[in-house]
Amino acid sequence: MVQTWRDVLFAHWDVDPDYLRRLVPEQLTLDTYDGRCWVAVTPLVMTDVHPRFIPPLAGMSRFPELNVRTYVTMNGKPGVFFFSLDAANIPAVMGARAAYGLPYFYARMMADRVGYEVNYYCHRTDVDSARPEFHGNASPDADMIREEGVFRARYWPTSQPSRSLPGTLEYFLTERYCLYSVVRGRVYRADIHHLPWPLQRADAIIDTNTMARADSIELPERKPLLHFARNLTVLVWWPERVQTAA
């Protein structure tokens, strides 16, 4: 798949590994930085979404998406684990559930850029997916998802773009080139290719953020670490089953 990710906000909170361990499938190893795990709420806009040798289809290749994620390793390869992904495109939601085993949900969403500022809104409405299939040991009920599952914010960059240096926290959080999913106890990995992130420092006014709570995660009540990226084109390969190292 070819995709371009636009107007990306990385909002990160550090959390205790013992707290997060119960929420991530046991087959995956939590990845930490200075002994802490990190959870991100990441709104963005997907554009030019299409299989590599098929041109983008009108009405299906551009839509807002928001994910809640953390960082894991398996067999020594670092990657991303998604607690949930919300998108305002039903075919994309159904296709990603089927093809990648990812916990995608349909949501009412809006993303509007005015100058350098992005106004973003997400309200999850899809509560019919079989969450326990994909979601480790945590599976909130439908009423909880309806009540939570909301993100409303304004965000903007506050610096010029730059590339993160290996060993820094920014590099640890963003330069990851695969995603993991666990389906019926089996681990799958999809490789991702892109240039280094053109990260910018950012600021935000987050009016409502209950996306992580809908995934049974209580985020710390403090301002997150914020980064922004205007756009990045990526290639995403089909998932392959991963065998546990001997």
DOROFI-681414 format. One record per residue (C-alpha): x, y, z; residue in one letter. Coordinates in steps of 0.2 Angstrom, whole numbers, plus 5000, padded with zeros to 4 digits. Layout:
<site><c1>X</c1><c2>Y</c2><c3>Z</c3><aa>A</aa></site>
...
This chain:
<site><c1>5000</c1><c2>5000</c2><c3>5000</c3><aa>M</aa></site>
<site><c1>5005</c1><c2>5018</c2><c3>4997</c3><aa>V</aa></site>
<site><c1>4999</c1><c2>5031</c2><c3>5009</c3><aa>Q</aa></site>
<site><c1>5004</c1><c2>5049</c2><c3>5013</c3><aa>T</aa></site>
<site><c1>5001</c1><c2>5055</c2><c3>5031</c3><aa>W</aa></site>
<site><c1>4998</c1><c2>5073</c2><c3>5033</c3><aa>R</aa></site>
<site><c1>4996</c1><c2>5085</c2><c3>5048</c3><aa>D</aa></site>
<site><c1>5002</c1><c2>5072</c2><c3>5060</c3><aa>V</aa></site>
<site><c1>5002</c1><c2>5076</c2><c3>5079</c3><aa>L</aa></site>
<site><c1>5011</c1><c2>5064</c2><c3>5091</c3><aa>F</aa></site>
<site><c1>5005</c1><c2>5067</c2><c3>5108</c3><aa>A</aa></site>
<site><c1>5015</c1><c2>5056</c2><c3>5120</c3><aa>H</aa></site>
<site><c1>5013</c1><c2>5051</c2><c3>5138</c3><aa>W</aa></site>
<site><c1>5026</c1><c2>5041</c2><c3>5148</c3><aa>D</aa></site>
<site><c1>5018</c1><c2>5027</c2><c3>5158</c3><aa>V</aa></site>
<site><c1>5024</c1><c2>5013</c2><c3>5170</c3><aa>D</aa></site>
<site><c1>5028</c1><c2>4997</c2><c3>5161</c3><aa>P</aa></site>
<site><c1>5019</c1><c2>4987</c2><c3>5175</c3><aa>D</aa></site>
<site><c1>5004</c1><c2>4996</c2><c3>5171</c3><aa>Y</aa></site>
<site><c1>5005</c1><c2>4994</c2><c3>5152</c3><aa>L</aa></site>
<site><c1>5010</c1><c2>4975</c2><c3>5153</c3><aa>R</aa></site>
<site><c1>4992</c1><c2>4969</c2><c3>5156</c3><aa>R</aa></site>
<site><c1>4986</c1><c2>4978</c2><c3>5140</c3><aa>L</aa></site>
<site><c1>4998</c1><c2>4972</c2><c3>5128</c3><aa>V</aa></site>
<site><c1>4998</c1><c2>4954</c2><c3>5121</c3><aa>P</aa></site>
<site><c1>5010</c1><c2>4943</c2><c3>5131</c3><aa>E</aa></site>
<site><c1>5019</c1><c2>4938</c2><c3>5115</c3><aa>Q</aa></site>
<site><c1>5026</c1><c2>4955</c2><c3>5112</c3><aa>L</aa></site>
<site><c1>5040</c1><c2>4963</c2><c3>5123</c3><aa>T</aa></site>
<site><c1>5037</c1><c2>4981</c2><c3>5129</c3><aa>L</aa></site>
<site><c1>5050</c1><c2>4993</c2><c3>5122</c3><aa>D</aa></site>
<site><c1>5055</c1><c2>5006</c2><c3>5135</c3><aa>T</aa></site>
<site><c1>5066</c1><c2>5022</c2><c3>5135</c3><aa>Y</aa></site>
<site><c1>5075</c1><c2>5025</c2><c3>5152</c3><aa>D</aa></site>
<site><c1>5064</c1><c2>5012</c2><c3>5160</c3><aa>G</aa></site>
<site><c1>5047</c1><c2>5020</c2><c3>5154</c3><aa>R</aa></site>
<site><c1>5034</c1><c2>5015</c2><c3>5141</c3><aa>C</aa></site>
<site><c1>5026</c1><c2>5028</c2><c3>5130</c3><aa>W</aa></site>
<site><c1>5008</c1><c2>5029</c2><c3>5124</c3><aa>V</aa></site>
<site><c1>5003</c1><c2>5040</c2><c3>5110</c3><aa>A</aa></site>
<site><c1>4987</c1><c2>5048</c2><c3>5103</c3><aa>V</aa></site>
<site><c1>4990</c1><c2>5052</c2><c3>5085</c3><aa>T</aa></site>
<site><c1>4978</c1><c2>5061</c2><c3>5074</c3><aa>P</aa></site>
<site><c1>4982</c1><c2>5063</c2><c3>5056</c3><aa>L</aa></site>
<site><c1>4975</c1><c2>5064</c2><c3>5039</c3><aa>V</aa></site>
<site><c1>4977</c1><c2>5050</c2><c3>5026</c3><aa>M</aa></site>
<site><c1>4979</c1><c2>5054</c2><c3>5008</c3><aa>T</aa></site>
<site><c1>4983</c1><c2>5045</c2><c3>4992</c3><aa>D</aa></site>
<site><c1>4979</c1><c2>5029</c2><c3>5000</c3><aa>V</aa></site>
<site><c1>4980</c1><c2>5015</c2><c3>4987</c3><aa>H</aa></site>
<site><c1>4988</c1><c2>4998</c2><c3>4982</c3><aa>P</aa></site>
<site><c1>5005</c1><c2>5001</c2><c3>4974</c3><aa>R</aa></site>
<site><c1>5000</c1><c2>4997</c2><c3>4956</c3><aa>F</aa></site>
<site><c1>4982</c1><c2>5004</c2><c3>4957</c3><aa>I</aa></site>
<site><c1>4979</c1><c2>5023</c2><c3>4956</c3><aa>P</aa></site>
<site><c1>4969</c1><c2>5031</c2><c3>4971</c3><aa>P</aa></site>
<site><c1>4950</c1><c2>5030</c2><c3>4970</c3><aa>L</aa></site>
<site><c1>4939</c1><c2>5046</c2><c3>4972</c3><aa>A</aa></site>
<site><c1>4931</c1><c2>5046</c2><c3>4989</c3><aa>G</aa></site>
<site><c1>4941</c1><c2>5032</c2><c3>4996</c3><aa>M</aa></site>
<site><c1>4959</c1><c2>5038</c2><c3>4996</c3><aa>S</aa></site>
<site><c1>4958</c1><c2>5053</c2><c3>5008</c3><aa>R</aa></site>
<site><c1>4951</c1><c2>5053</c2><c3>5026</c3><aa>F</aa></site>
<site><c1>4955</c1><c2>5057</c2><c3>5044</c3><aa>P</aa></site>
<site><c1>4963</c1><c2>5044</c2><c3>5055</c3><aa>E</aa></site>
<site><c1>4968</c1><c2>5043</c2><c3>5074</c3><aa>L</aa></site>
<site><c1>4977</c1><c2>5030</c2><c3>5083</c3><aa>N</aa></site>
<site><c1>4982</c1><c2>5025</c2><c3>5100</c3><aa>V</aa></site>
<site><c1>4998</c1><c2>5016</c2><c3>5101</c3><aa>R</aa></site>
<site><c1>5013</c1><c2>5010</c2><c3>5111</c3><aa>T</aa></site>
<site><c1>5030</c1><c2>5003</c2><c3>5107</c3><aa>Y</aa></site>
<site><c1>5036</c1><c2>4984</c2><c3>5107</c3><aa>V</aa></site>
<site><c1>5049</c1><c2>4973</c2><c3>5100</c3><aa>T</aa></site>
<site><c1>5049</c1><c2>4955</c2><c3>5094</c3><aa>M</aa></site>
<site><c1>5064</c1><c2>4945</c2><c3>5090</c3><aa>N</aa></site>
<site><c1>5074</c1><c2>4961</c2><c3>5092</c3><aa>G</aa></site>
<site><c1>5065</c1><c2>4971</c2><c3>5080</c3><aa>K</aa></site>
<site><c1>5056</c1><c2>4987</c2><c3>5087</c3><aa>P</aa></site>
<site><c1>5039</c1><c2>4992</c2><c3>5080</c3><aa>G</aa></site>
<site><c1>5022</c1><c2>4999</c2><c3>5084</c3><aa>V</aa></site>
<site><c1>5007</c1><c2>4991</c2><c3>5093</c3><aa>F</aa></site>
<site><c1>4990</c1><c2>4999</c2><c3>5090</c3><aa>F</aa></site>
<site><c1>4977</c1><c2>4998</c2><c3>5104</c3><aa>F</aa></site>
<site><c1>4965</c1><c2>5006</c2><c3>5092</c3><aa>S</aa></site>
<site><c1>4964</c1><c2>5015</c2><c3>5075</c3><aa>L</aa></site>
<site><c1>4949</c1><c2>5026</c2><c3>5071</c3><aa>D</aa></site>
<site><c1>4945</c1><c2>5031</c2><c3>5053</c3><aa>A</aa></site>
<site><c1>4931</c1><c2>5041</c2><c3>5044</c3><aa>A</aa></site>
<site><c1>4931</c1><c2>5028</c2><c3>5030</c3><aa>N</aa></site>
<site><c1>4921</c1><c2>5012</c2><c3>5031</c3><aa>I</aa></site>
<site><c1>4930</c1><c2>5002</c2><c3>5017</c3><aa>P</aa></site>
<site><c1>4947</c1><c2>5007</c2><c3>5025</c3><aa>A</aa></site>
<site><c1>4941</c1><c2>5001</c2><c3>5042</c3><aa>V</aa></site>
<site><c1>4934</c1><c2>4984</c2><c3>5035</c3><aa>M</aa></site>
<site><c1>4949</c1><c2>4981</c2><c3>5024</c3><aa>G</aa></site>
<site><c1>4962</c1><c2>4985</c2><c3>5038</c3><aa>A</aa></site>
<site><c1>4953</c1><c2>4973</c2><c3>5050</c3><aa>R</aa></site>
<site><c1>4952</c1><c2>4959</c2><c3>5037</c3><aa>A</aa></site>
<site><c1>4970</c1><c2>4961</c2><c3>5030</c3><aa>A</aa></site>
<site><c1>4980</c1><c2>4967</c2><c3>5044</c3><aa>Y</aa></site>
<site><c1>4971</c1><c2>4960</c2><c3>5060</c3><aa>G</aa></site>
<site><c1>4971</c1><c2>4978</c2><c3>5067</c3><aa>L</aa></site>
<site><c1>4958</c1><c2>4985</c2><c3>5079</c3><aa>P</aa></site>
<site><c1>4950</c1><c2>4998</c2><c3>5067</c3><aa>Y</aa></site>
<site><c1>4934</c1><c2>5007</c2><c3>5071</c3><aa>F</aa></site>
<site><c1>4923</c1><c2>5019</c2><c3>5061</c3><aa>Y</aa></site>
<site><c1>4922</c1><c2>5037</c2><c3>5068</c3><aa>A</aa></site>
<site><c1>4914</c1><c2>5053</c2><c3>5064</c3><aa>R</aa></site>
<site><c1>4929</c1><c2>5064</c2><c3>5061</c3><aa>M</aa></site>
<site><c1>4934</c1><c2>5081</c2><c3>5055</c3><aa>M</aa></site>
<site><c1>4951</c1><c2>5089</c2><c3>5051</c3><aa>A</aa></site>
<site><c1>4953</c1><c2>5106</c2><c3>5045</c3><aa>D</aa></site>
<site><c1>4969</c1><c2>5116</c2><c3>5043</c3><aa>R</aa></site>
<site><c1>4968</c1><c2>5135</c2><c3>5044</c3><aa>V</aa></site>
<site><c1>4986</c1><c2>5142</c2><c3>5041</c3><aa>G</aa></site>
<site><c1>4998</c1><c2>5133</c2><c3>5052</c3><aa>Y</aa></site>
<site><c1>4984</c1><c2>5127</c2><c3>5064</c3><aa>E</aa></site>
<site><c1>4974</c1><c2>5111</c2><c3>5063</c3><aa>V</aa></site>
<site><c1>4957</c1><c2>5109</c2><c3>5070</c3><aa>N</aa></site>
<site><c1>4953</c1><c2>5090</c2><c3>5073</c3><aa>Y</aa></site>
<site><c1>4938</c1><c2>5081</c2><c3>5079</c3><aa>Y</aa></site>
<site><c1>4935</c1><c2>5062</c2><c3>5082</c3><aa>C</aa></site>
<site><c1>4920</c1><c2>5053</c2><c3>5089</c3><aa>H</aa></site>
<site><c1>4920</c1><c2>5034</c2><c3>5088</c3><aa>R</aa></site>
<site><c1>4903</c1><c2>5027</c2><c3>5083</c3><aa>T</aa></site>
<site><c1>4908</c1><c2>5009</c2><c3>5078</c3><aa>D</aa></site>
<site><c1>4906</c1><c2>4997</c2><c3>5093</c3><aa>V</aa></site>
<site><c1>4902</c1><c2>4981</c2><c3>5084</c3><aa>D</aa></site>
<site><c1>4919</c1><c2>4974</c2><c3>5081</c3><aa>S</aa></site>
<site><c1>4925</c1><c2>4959</c2><c3>5091</c3><aa>A</aa></site>
<site><c1>4938</c1><c2>4969</c2><c3>5101</c3><aa>R</aa></site>
<site><c1>4945</c1><c2>4954</c2><c3>5112</c3><aa>P</aa></site>
<site><c1>4951</c1><c2>4946</c2><c3>5096</c3><aa>E</aa></site>
<site><c1>4964</c1><c2>4959</c2><c3>5094</c3><aa>F</aa></site>
<site><c1>4966</c1><c2>4968</c2><c3>5110</c3><aa>H</aa></site>
<site><c1>4976</c1><c2>4958</c2><c3>5122</c3><aa>G</aa></site>
<site><c1>4968</c1><c2>4956</c2><c3>5140</c3><aa>N</aa></site>
<site><c1>4958</c1><c2>4972</c2><c3>5139</c3><aa>A</aa></site>
<site><c1>4941</c1><c2>4973</c2><c3>5131</c3><aa>S</aa></site>
<site><c1>4930</c1><c2>4988</c2><c3>5136</c3><aa>P</aa></site>
<site><c1>4911</c1><c2>4986</c2><c3>5133</c3><aa>D</aa></site>
<site><c1>4901</c1><c2>4995</c2><c3>5120</c3><aa>A</aa></site>
<site><c1>4894</c1><c2>5008</c2><c3>5132</c3><aa>D</aa></site>
<site><c1>4911</c1><c2>5013</c2><c3>5138</c3><aa>M</aa></site>
<site><c1>4917</c1><c2>5015</c2><c3>5120</c3><aa>I</aa></site>
<site><c1>4902</c1><c2>5026</c2><c3>5116</c3><aa>R</aa></site>
<site><c1>4905</c1><c2>5036</c2><c3>5132</c3><aa>E</aa></site>
<site><c1>4923</c1><c2>5038</c2><c3>5129</c3><aa>E</aa></site>
<site><c1>4931</c1><c2>5038</c2><c3>5111</c3><aa>G</aa></site>
<site><c1>4931</c1><c2>5057</c2><c3>5108</c3><aa>V</aa></site>
<site><c1>4946</c1><c2>5068</c2><c3>5103</c3><aa>F</aa></site>
<site><c1>4944</c1><c2>5087</c2><c3>5100</c3><aa>R</aa></site>
<site><c1>4959</c1><c2>5098</c2><c3>5099</c3><aa>A</aa></site>
<site><c1>4969</c1><c2>5112</c2><c3>5090</c3><aa>R</aa></site>
<site><c1>4987</c1><c2>5109</c2><c3>5086</c3><aa>Y</aa></site>
<site><c1>5001</c1><c2>5118</c2><c3>5077</c3><aa>W</aa></site>
<site><c1>5020</c1><c2>5117</c2><c3>5074</c3><aa>P</aa></site>
<site><c1>5032</c1><c2>5128</c2><c3>5084</c3><aa>T</aa></site>
<site><c1>5048</c1><c2>5125</c2><c3>5076</c3><aa>S</aa></site>
<site><c1>5056</c1><c2>5121</c2><c3>5059</c3><aa>Q</aa></site>
<site><c1>5057</c1><c2>5103</c2><c3>5053</c3><aa>P</aa></site>
<site><c1>5072</c1><c2>5092</c2><c3>5058</c3><aa>S</aa></site>
<site><c1>5077</c1><c2>5074</c2><c3>5058</c3><aa>R</aa></site>
<site><c1>5079</c1><c2>5065</c2><c3>5075</c3><aa>S</aa></site>
<site><c1>5096</c1><c2>5058</c2><c3>5080</c3><aa>L</aa></site>
<site><c1>5098</c1><c2>5040</c2><c3>5084</c3><aa>P</aa></site>
<site><c1>5098</c1><c2>5037</c2><c3>5103</c3><aa>G</aa></site>
<site><c1>5086</c1><c2>5052</c2><c3>5107</c3><aa>T</aa></site>
<site><c1>5069</c1><c2>5050</c2><c3>5114</c3><aa>L</aa></site>
<site><c1>5061</c1><c2>5058</c2><c3>5098</c3><aa>E</aa></site>
<site><c1>5070</c1><c2>5044</c2><c3>5087</c3><aa>Y</aa></site>
<site><c1>5064</c1><c2>5031</c2><c3>5099</c3><aa>F</aa></site>
<site><c1>5046</c1><c2>5037</c2><c3>5098</c3><aa>L</aa></site>
<site><c1>5044</c1><c2>5039</c2><c3>5079</c3><aa>T</aa></site>
<site><c1>5058</c1><c2>5030</c2><c3>5069</c3><aa>E</aa></site>
<site><c1>5049</c1><c2>5013</c2><c3>5068</c3><aa>R</aa></site>
<site><c1>5048</c1><c2>5003</c2><c3>5053</c3><aa>Y</aa></site>
<site><c1>5035</c1><c2>4990</c2><c3>5056</c3><aa>C</aa></site>
<site><c1>5019</c1><c2>4987</c2><c3>5065</c3><aa>L</aa></site>
<site><c1>5013</c1><c2>4971</c2><c3>5075</c3><aa>Y</aa></site>
<site><c1>4996</c1><c2>4963</c2><c3>5078</c3><aa>S</aa></site>
<site><c1>4991</c1><c2>4948</c2><c3>5087</c3><aa>V</aa></site>
<site><c1>4977</c1><c2>4937</c2><c3>5081</c3><aa>V</aa></site>
<site><c1>4971</c1><c2>4922</c2><c3>5090</c3><aa>R</aa></site>
<site><c1>4988</c1><c2>4921</c2><c3>5098</c3><aa>G</aa></site>
<site><c1>4998</c1><c2>4922</c2><c3>5082</c3><aa>R</aa></site>
<site><c1>5010</c1><c2>4937</c2><c3>5079</c3><aa>V</aa></site>
<site><c1>5010</c1><c2>4946</c2><c3>5063</c3><aa>Y</aa></site>
<site><c1>5022</c1><c2>4960</c2><c3>5057</c3><aa>R</aa></site>
<site><c1>5019</c1><c2>4972</c2><c3>5043</c3><aa>A</aa></site>
<site><c1>5035</c1><c2>4981</c2><c3>5037</c3><aa>D</aa></site>
<site><c1>5034</c1><c2>5000</c2><c3>5033</c3><aa>I</aa></site>
<site><c1>5046</c1><c2>5010</c2><c3>5023</c3><aa>H</aa></site>
<site><c1>5048</c1><c2>5029</c2><c3>5023</c3><aa>H</aa></site>
<site><c1>5061</c1><c2>5043</c2><c3>5024</c3><aa>L</aa></site>
<site><c1>5065</c1><c2>5049</c2><c3>5042</c3><aa>P</aa></site>
<site><c1>5052</c1><c2>5060</c2><c3>5050</c3><aa>W</aa></site>
<site><c1>5053</c1><c2>5079</c2><c3>5047</c3><aa>P</aa></site>
<site><c1>5048</c1><c2>5082</c2><c3>5065</c3><aa>L</aa></site>
<site><c1>5044</c1><c2>5099</c2><c3>5072</c3><aa>Q</aa></site>
<site><c1>5040</c1><c2>5104</c2><c3>5090</c3><aa>R</aa></site>
<site><c1>5022</c1><c2>5107</c2><c3>5093</c3><aa>A</aa></site>
<site><c1>5009</c1><c2>5114</c2><c3>5104</c3><aa>D</aa></site>
<site><c1>4991</c1><c2>5110</c2><c3>5106</c3><aa>A</aa></site>
<site><c1>4975</c1><c2>5114</c2><c3>5115</c3><aa>I</aa></site>
<site><c1>4966</c1><c2>5098</c2><c3>5119</c3><aa>I</aa></site>
<site><c1>4948</c1><c2>5101</c2><c3>5124</c3><aa>D</aa></site>
<site><c1>4943</c1><c2>5082</c2><c3>5125</c3><aa>T</aa></site>
<site><c1>4954</c1><c2>5066</c2><c3>5124</c3><aa>N</aa></site>
<site><c1>4945</c1><c2>5050</c2><c3>5130</c3><aa>T</aa></site>
<site><c1>4952</c1><c2>5039</c2><c3>5116</c3><aa>M</aa></site>
<site><c1>4965</c1><c2>5030</c2><c3>5127</c3><aa>A</aa></site>
<site><c1>4951</c1><c2>5028</c2><c3>5140</c3><aa>R</aa></site>
<site><c1>4941</c1><c2>5019</c2><c3>5128</c3><aa>A</aa></site>
<site><c1>4955</c1><c2>5006</c2><c3>5126</c3><aa>D</aa></site>
<site><c1>4956</c1><c2>5004</c2><c3>5145</c3><aa>S</aa></site>
<site><c1>4971</c1><c2>5016</c2><c3>5147</c3><aa>I</aa></site>
<site><c1>4971</c1><c2>5030</c2><c3>5160</c3><aa>E</aa></site>
<site><c1>4984</c1><c2>5043</c2><c3>5154</c3><aa>L</aa></site>
<site><c1>4993</c1><c2>5054</c2><c3>5166</c3><aa>P</aa></site>
<site><c1>4985</c1><c2>5071</c2><c3>5170</c3><aa>E</aa></site>
<site><c1>4999</c1><c2>5081</c2><c3>5163</c3><aa>R</aa></site>
<site><c1>5003</c1><c2>5089</c2><c3>5147</c3><aa>K</aa></site>
<site><c1>5010</c1><c2>5077</c2><c3>5134</c3><aa>P</aa></site>
<site><c1>5026</c1><c2>5078</c2><c3>5124</c3><aa>L</aa></site>
<site><c1>5021</c1><c2>5085</c2><c3>5107</c3><aa>L</aa></site>
<site><c1>5028</c1><c2>5084</c2><c3>5090</c3><aa>H</aa></site>
<site><c1>5021</c1><c2>5088</c2><c3>5073</c3><aa>F</aa></site>
<site><c1>5024</c1><c2>5082</c2><c3>5055</c3><aa>A</aa></site>
<site><c1>5017</c1><c2>5091</c2><c3>5039</c3><aa>R</aa></site>
<site><c1>5017</c1><c2>5076</c2><c3>5028</c3><aa>N</aa></site>
<site><c1>5026</c1><c2>5059</c2><c3>5025</c3><aa>L</aa></site>
<site><c1>5024</c1><c2>5046</c2><c3>5011</c3><aa>T</aa></site>
<site><c1>5025</c1><c2>5028</c2><c3>5016</c3><aa>V</aa></site>
<site><c1>5025</c1><c2>5011</c2><c3>5009</c3><aa>L</aa></site>
<site><c1>5016</c1><c2>4997</c2><c3>5019</c3><aa>V</aa></site>
<site><c1>5019</c1><c2>4979</c2><c3>5015</c3><aa>W</aa></site>
<site><c1>5006</c1><c2>4965</c2><c3>5018</c3><aa>W</aa></site>
<site><c1>5008</c1><c2>4957</c2><c3>5036</c3><aa>P</aa></site>
<site><c1>5018</c1><c2>4941</c2><c3>5038</c3><aa>E</aa></site>
<site><c1>5017</c1><c2>4929</c2><c3>5053</c3><aa>R</aa></site>
<site><c1>5032</c1><c2>4930</c2><c3>5064</c3><aa>V</aa></site>
<site><c1>5039</c1><c2>4915</c2><c3>5072</c3><aa>Q</aa></site>
<site><c1>5045</c1><c2>4916</c2><c3>5090</c3><aa>T</aa></site>
<site><c1>5064</c1><c2>4916</c2><c3>5091</c3><aa>A</aa></site>
<site><c1>5071</c1><c2>4899</c2><c3>5098</c3><aa>A</aa></site>
